[in-house]
């Protein structure tokens, strides 16, 4: 176990039981989600990845893409 995880657990142990359970529920859900994504990626055949990469190349070549700044505008820096 890492030191950061030990610190987090120590802080969680100081909380009331219901708060501990809420955090544990979120952690377990996140772990299950990661496992599902890992399984999905592992089950995806190389041909699918090749087709997706080719599609992305075509979109870039056609100028059919937008700037990430359009999708995720930079936050104004606080003064």
C-alpha positions in Angstrom: 0.0 0.0 0.0 1.3 3.4 -0.9 1.9 6.2 1.7 -0.8 8.3 0.0 -3.4 5.6 0.3 -2.4 5.0 3.9 -3.0 8.7 4.6 -6.3 8.7 2.8 -7.5 5.7 4.7 -6.4 7.3 8.0 -8.5 10.4 7.2 -11.5 8.3 6.2 -11.3 6.3 9.4 -11.9 9.6 11.3 -15.3 10.1 9.6 -18.6 8.8 10.8 -19.6 5.3 9.6 -22.1 6.6 7.0 -19.5 8.9 5.4 -17.0 6.0 5.4 -19.6 3.8 3.6 -20.3 6.6 1.1 -16.7 6.9 0.2 -16.2 3.1 0.1 -19.2 2.9 -2.3 -17.7 5.5 -4.6 -14.3 3.8 -4.6 -15.8 0.3 -5.3 -17.9 1.8 -8.1 -14.8 3.4 -9.6 -12.8 0.2 -9.4 -15.7 -1.7 -11.1 -15.8 0.9 -13.8 -12.1 0.6 -14.4 -12.3 -3.1 -14.6 -15.2 -2.9 -17.1 -13.2 -0.5 -19.3 -10.1 -2.7 -19.1 -12.1 -5.7 -20.2 -13.8 -3.8 -23.0 -10.4 -2.6 -24.3 -8.9 -6.1 -24.0 -11.8 -7.6 -25.9 -11.6 -5.0 -28.8 -9.9 -6.7 -31.8 -6.9 -5.0 -33.4 -9.0 -4.5 -36.6 -11.4 -2.3 -34.8 -8.6 -0.1 -33.4 -7.1 0.1 -37.0 -10.4 1.2 -38.4 -10.8 3.9 -35.7 -7.3 5.1 -36.3 -7.9 5.3 -40.1 -11.2 7.2 -39.5 -9.4 9.7 -37.3 -6.7 10.1 -39.9 -9.3 10.8 -42.6 -11.1 13.4 -40.4 -7.8 15.2 -39.7 -6.8 15.2 -43.4 -10.3 16.5 -44.3 -10.0 19.3 -41.7 -13.1 17.8 -40.1 -11.9 18.4 -36.6 -12.2 21.1 -34.0 -9.8 22.6 -31.6 -9.8 21.2 -28.1 -10.1 24.8 -26.9 -13.5 24.8 -28.6 -14.6 21.8 -26.7 -12.9 22.6 -23.5 -12.4 26.3 -23.3 -9.4 27.4 -21.2 -10.4 28.6 -17.8 -9.8 32.3 -17.2 -6.9 32.6 -14.8 -7.9 34.1 -11.5 -6.2 37.4 -10.6 
